[in-house]
Amino acid sequence: MGVVVVDTREQKNHVKDYLDARGIRNVRSKLYCGDYALLSDQSLCVDRKKDLGEVCGNLCQQHARFRDEMSRAKAAGIRLVFLVEHGGAIRTLEDVLKWENPRLEVSPYALNGAALYRRMATAAERYGVAWEFCRKQDTGRRICEILGVS
């Protein structure tokens, strides 16, 4: 069983509770990118996103910082997986096409599902990142599966 590194910028949350409840050793340390990795092999990192609204914000308002993180990961040979806790009907990247952004009710400039999908697909192609989706209650388990922790 590996030791999971939790980035120091990641707030205490349900993932930490999941790891602790199952006796999975975890330590807090600053990661080069992402929120979770194995102590013994940080060539694979998982970055948790709470929903598509957060992804939208990262790809729009914080575009330069987000792009730089993806670029750093690619340059360092790190496989970066974004795990989006959106749940519901969003299970694959293609499902993002049908997402209805609630921000469109207050801002005509907000991205719709098709526009967000294009940006996410471009990021996957350009930087080699992966987009995965899960329900919030499954996040800890999915992080462990992605990192190969049992």
N, C-alpha and C positions, 0 to 999 in steps of 0.2 A: 504494500500500500504506500502510495506517495504522499508527500507533504504538500499541501496546497498553499501557495502564496496568495494572500489577499492584499491588493494594493492599498497603501496607506490613505489614499484619497477616497477610497470606497467607504461609505458610511456603514456602520453596523446594521445588518439587515437580516432578512429571512434566510439568505444563503449561509451566513455564519451560523445561524441556529441549526440549519440542516446539517452542516458539517459537524458541529459539536454533538448533536443528538446521535450521530452515527459513529462517533469516535474517530472521525477523520481528522488527522493532525493538520493544523493550519497555523500559519504565522503571518504577521503583518509586515510588509516591507514595500518599499517603492519599486514598482515595476517599470520597465522601459516603455511598455505600452500595455493597454488592456487593464482588466481588473483582477483576473485570476490566472494563475499558471502553476505548473509544478515546480517545486524547488529544484529538483534534479534536472529539469529540462524545460527551459523557458522559450523554446522555439515554437511553441503553440500557446497562444494567449486567448482568453475569452474576455470580451468587453460586454458587460450587461447594460442593456437599455430598457427603461421601464415601459416604453410603448412607442408606437410610431410617431407620436407627437414629439417625443424627445429626439428621435432620429431626424425628423423634419427640422427641428431646431439646430441639430448638429450640422446638417447638410446645408442649411440656409444661413442662420445668424452667426454660427460659429464655424463657418466653412473653412477658413484658413487653418485654424487650430486642428480641426478634425482631419483635414487633408494632410496636414503635417504629421499627425500621428500615424495615419495609414501609410504615408510615404516612408517614415522612419522604420515602421515594421517591415515593409517590403525590402528596404535597403539592408536591414539587419538579418534578412532571411527568416523572419518570424511570421508564422501563419496566424492571422488575426481573425477570430470568429466573433461576430456581433450576435449576441443572443438577445432577441427582442421579446420582452414579456408582454406581448400584446394580447394573446389569447383570442378567443372567439373564432371567427372564420379565417383569421390570418394564420396560416400554417406554413406557407411557402412564399418565396419572393414574388411569384406570380399573383398570389392572393392580394398583394399590395395594390395591384391595378384597380381592384374594386373597393378599396378603402375610401371612406367618406370622412374627410378631415373636418372635425367640428369647428376648427378655426375659420373655415370658409363662411360661416354664418356672421362673423364679425369683421373679416378682412378679405376683400376680393383678391388680395395678393398671396394668400396662403396657397400652398401646394395642394393639388388634388392627388388622388391615388396614382394616377397614370404618371404625373410629373415626378412624384416621389419615387415610384418604381424605376423610372429612367435614371434618376440620380444614383439610386442604390445599385442598379445593374452596372452603371458606368464605374462606380467605385469598385465593384467586384472585379470587373474586367481590368481596370487600370492598375489597381493596387493588390489584386489577388486576395481580397478579403472575402469572407463567407458570411452570409446572412442566414441565421436560423431563428426560429420562432417557437415560443412555448407559452404556457399559462404560468402566471406568477408562482403558483404552488408547485410547479415542476422545475423551477429554475435550478435549485440546488442539485437535483438529480441529473439534469441535463448538463450542467457544468462538469459534474463528476464523469459522466459518460464521455463528453467531448475530450476531457483531459486523460481519460483512461484510469480513473481512480475508482476502486471498488470499496 
